[in-house]
Amino acid sequence: MTEMKTRLTQTVKGAGCAAKLAPGDLDRALCGLDLPVDDDLIIGLERADDAGVYRVTGDLALVQTLDFFPPMIDDPYSFGRIAAANALSDIYAMGGTPKTAMNIVVFPAKRLDISILRSVIEGGLHTIREAGVVLVGGHTVDDNELKYGLSVTGFIHPDRILTKPLGTGIICTAIKAGLAGTEVTDRVTQPNFTVEMYKSPQN
């Protein structure tokens, strides 16, 4: 694990899921748009769920999600692990099994050392391997603030879809604000922080 030299949480305006666009603003942006429809789309934009679900056959559906955000903790490796687990958890939350992933990277190459990005990606890879998922590619953008996450595709039976919100957004926001105690912070960032925390009993 790379030695921490920069407080990542102090390089961004918002931490973790707290950096999301406000739901009301998103609603106004999407309101009235003519969205494509398909009879095999089981869960789409009409429901604020963890992931989208598309039926392929009578007993197979794709579960798709993407999730990325700015760091909510200062250690790059742990941030990579948490961000990857958070994206994978959307698939587990629906009752699905993740199969492939793609990196989503936004990195300020002129402000932060490239070794930080490497540590973030290494942390993400740790979690991806842990889940038995294959990394098939990704996309990077050079911008002012670090953000990392995954686009994930998985499988699920169309009749076994769950709707169960999971995540660590509230805890991560508290860590950035300095309001989380040591015990809570350690539980999120400790080495045994794994995707097993997110799996539903049927996975």
C-alpha positions as CSV (number, residue, x, y, z in Angstrom):
1,M,0.0,0.0,0.0
2,T,1.4,3.4,-0.9
3,E,2.4,5.7,1.9
4,M,-0.1,8.5,2.4
5,K,1.4,11.8,1.5
6,T,-1.7,13.8,0.4
7,R,-5.0,14.2,2.2
8,L,-7.2,13.2,-0.7
9,T,-10.4,14.4,1.1
10,Q,-8.9,17.9,1.2
11,T,-8.4,18.0,-2.6
12,V,-12.1,17.6,-3.5
13,K,-15.3,19.7,-2.8
14,G,-17.6,16.7,-2.0
15,A,-16.9,13.3,-0.6
16,G,-18.3,10.0,-1.8
17,C,-22.0,9.8,-2.6
18,A,-22.4,13.3,-1.1
19,A,-21.0,14.7,-4.3
20,K,-24.0,13.5,-6.3
21,L,-26.2,15.9,-8.1
22,A,-29.3,16.8,-6.1
23,P,-32.3,14.6,-7.1
24,G,-34.5,17.6,-7.8
25,D,-31.9,19.0,-10.2
26,L,-31.6,15.6,-12.0
27,D,-35.4,15.4,-12.2
28,R,-35.6,18.8,-13.9
29,A,-32.9,17.7,-16.4
30,L,-34.7,14.5,-17.3
31,C,-38.3,15.8,-17.2
32,G,-40.1,15.4,-20.5
33,L,-37.3,13.6,-22.4
34,D,-38.4,11.0,-24.9
35,L,-36.6,8.0,-23.5
36,P,-36.3,4.7,-25.5
37,V,-38.6,1.9,-24.5
38,D,-38.3,-1.8,-24.7
39,D,-40.6,-4.6,-23.5
40,D,-37.5,-6.5,-22.1
41,L,-36.4,-3.6,-19.9
42,I,-37.5,-4.7,-16.5
43,I,-36.0,-1.9,-14.4
44,G,-34.9,1.4,-16.0
45,L,-34.9,5.1,-15.3
46,E,-38.5,5.1,-14.2
47,R,-37.4,3.6,-10.9
48,A,-34.6,5.0,-8.7
49,D,-33.1,1.6,-8.1
50,D,-29.6,0.3,-7.5
51,A,-29.2,-0.9,-11.1
52,G,-30.9,-1.4,-14.4
53,V,-32.2,-4.9,-15.5
54,Y,-32.7,-6.1,-19.0
55,R,-34.2,-9.4,-19.9
56,V,-32.2,-11.5,-22.4
57,T,-34.1,-14.8,-22.2
58,G,-36.8,-16.3,-20.0
59,D,-34.3,-17.2,-17.3
60,L,-31.5,-14.7,-17.9
61,A,-31.3,-10.9,-17.5
62,L,-28.4,-8.4,-17.5
63,V,-27.9,-6.2,-14.4
64,Q,-26.0,-3.0,-15.2
65,T,-24.8,-0.2,-13.0
66,L,-22.0,2.4,-12.7
67,D,-20.9,4.3,-9.7
68,F,-18.0,6.7,-9.2
69,F,-17.2,9.5,-6.7
70,P,-14.5,11.6,-5.1
71,P,-12.5,10.2,-2.2
72,M,-14.1,10.1,1.2
73,I,-11.0,8.8,2.9
74,D,-7.3,9.8,2.5
75,D,-5.6,6.5,1.7
76,P,-5.7,6.0,-2.1
77,Y,-5.6,2.2,-1.9
78,S,-8.5,2.0,0.6
79,F,-10.4,4.5,-1.5
80,G,-10.0,2.3,-4.5
81,R,-11.3,-0.8,-2.6
82,I,-14.3,1.1,-1.2
83,A,-15.3,2.7,-4.5
84,A,-15.1,-0.7,-6.3
85,A,-17.1,-2.5,-3.6
86,N,-19.7,0.3,-3.7
87,A,-20.2,-0.2,-7.5
88,L,-20.3,-4.0,-7.1
89,S,-22.8,-3.7,-4.3
90,D,-25.4,-2.3,-6.6
91,I,-25.4,-5.6,-8.5
92,Y,-25.6,-7.6,-5.3
93,A,-28.4,-5.4,-4.0
94,M,-30.5,-6.5,-6.9
95,G,-29.8,-10.1,-6.2
96,G,-27.4,-10.4,-9.2
97,T,-23.9,-11.8,-9.7
98,P,-21.4,-9.3,-11.1
99,K,-19.3,-10.6,-14.1
100,T,-17.4,-7.8,-15.8
101,A,-16.3,-4.3,-14.8
102,M,-14.8,-1.2,-16.4
103,N,-12.8,1.4,-14.6
104,I,-14.0,5.0,-14.5
105,V,-11.2,7.4,-13.7
106,V,-11.1,11.2,-13.4
107,F,-7.6,12.3,-12.3
108,P,-5.9,15.7,-11.9
109,A,-2.5,14.7,-13.4
110,K,-1.0,18.2,-12.9
111,R,-2.0,18.3,-9.2
112,L,-1.5,14.8,-7.9
113,D,1.3,12.4,-8.3
114,I,0.5,9.5,-10.7
115,S,1.5,7.0,-7.9
116,I,-1.8,8.0,-6.2
117,L,-3.8,6.9,-9.2
118,R,-1.9,3.7,-9.3
119,S,-2.7,2.9,-5.7
120,V,-6.4,3.7,-6.2
121,I,-6.5,1.4,-9.2
122,E,-4.6,-1.3,-7.3
123,G,-7.2,-1.1,-4.5
124,G,-10.0,-1.4,-7.0
125,L,-8.4,-4.4,-8.5
126,H,-8.1,-6.1,-5.1
127,T,-11.9,-5.8,-4.7
128,I,-12.6,-6.8,-8.3
129,R,-10.5,-10.0,-7.9
130,E,-12.1,-10.7,-4.6
131,A,-15.5,-10.7,-6.3
132,G,-14.4,-13.0,-9.1
133,V,-15.1,-10.2,-11.6
134,V,-13.1,-9.6,-14.9
135,L,-11.9,-6.1,-15.6
136,V,-12.4,-5.6,-19.4
137,G,-11.4,-1.9,-19.8
138,G,-12.2,1.6,-18.7
139,H,-12.0,5.3,-19.5
140,T,-10.0,8.2,-18.1
141,V,-10.4,11.9,-18.0
142,D,-7.9,14.5,-16.9
143,D,-9.8,17.0,-14.7
144,N,-9.5,19.1,-11.5
145,E,-10.6,16.5,-8.9
146,L,-10.0,12.8,-8.4
147,K,-12.9,10.5,-8.9
148,Y,-13.0,6.7,-9.3
149,G,-15.4,3.9,-9.7
150,L,-16.7,1.1,-11.9
151,S,-19.2,0.3,-14.5
152,V,-20.4,-3.2,-13.7
153,T,-22.4,-5.8,-15.6
154,G,-23.9,-8.9,-14.0
155,F,-26.4,-11.7,-14.4
156,I,-29.7,-12.4,-12.7
157,H,-32.8,-14.5,-13.1
158,P,-35.7,-12.2,-14.2
159,D,-37.9,-13.6,-11.4
160,R,-35.4,-13.2,-8.6
161,I,-34.8,-9.4,-8.6
162,L,-34.4,-7.7,-5.2
163,T,-34.8,-4.1,-4.3
164,K,-32.6,-3.5,-1.3
165,P,-30.6,-0.3,-0.9
166,L,-27.0,-0.8,0.3
167,G,-24.0,1.5,0.7
168,T,-21.7,3.4,2.9
169,G,-22.5,7.0,1.7
170,I,-23.5,8.3,5.2
171,I,-20.5,6.9,6.9
172,C,-18.1,8.2,4.2
173,T,-19.5,11.7,4.5
174,A,-19.1,11.6,8.2
175,I,-15.4,10.6,7.8
176,K,-14.7,13.5,5.5
177,A,-16.4,15.9,7.9
178,G,-14.4,14.5,10.9
179,L,-17.5,13.3,12.6
180,A,-16.9,9.5,12.4
181,G,-15.2,7.9,15.3
182,T,-12.1,5.7,15.0
183,E,-14.0,2.5,15.3
184,V,-16.4,3.4,12.4
185,T,-13.6,4.6,10.2
186,D,-11.6,1.4,10.8
187,R,-14.5,-0.8,9.9
188,V,-14.8,0.9,6.5
189,T,-11.1,1.1,5.7
190,Q,-9.6,-2.0,7.4
191,P,-8.0,-4.7,5.2
192,N,-10.9,-7.1,5.5
193,F,-13.3,-4.6,4.0
194,T,-14.7,-7.0,1.3
195,V,-17.5,-7.4,-1.1
196,E,-18.8,-10.2,1.2
197,M,-20.3,-7.4,3.2
198,Y,-22.6,-6.6,0.4
199,K,-23.7,-10.0,-0.9
200,S,-27.3,-11.1,-0.4
201,P,-27.9,-14.6,0.9
202,Q,-28.8,-15.9,-2.5
203,N,-25.5,-14.9,-4.1
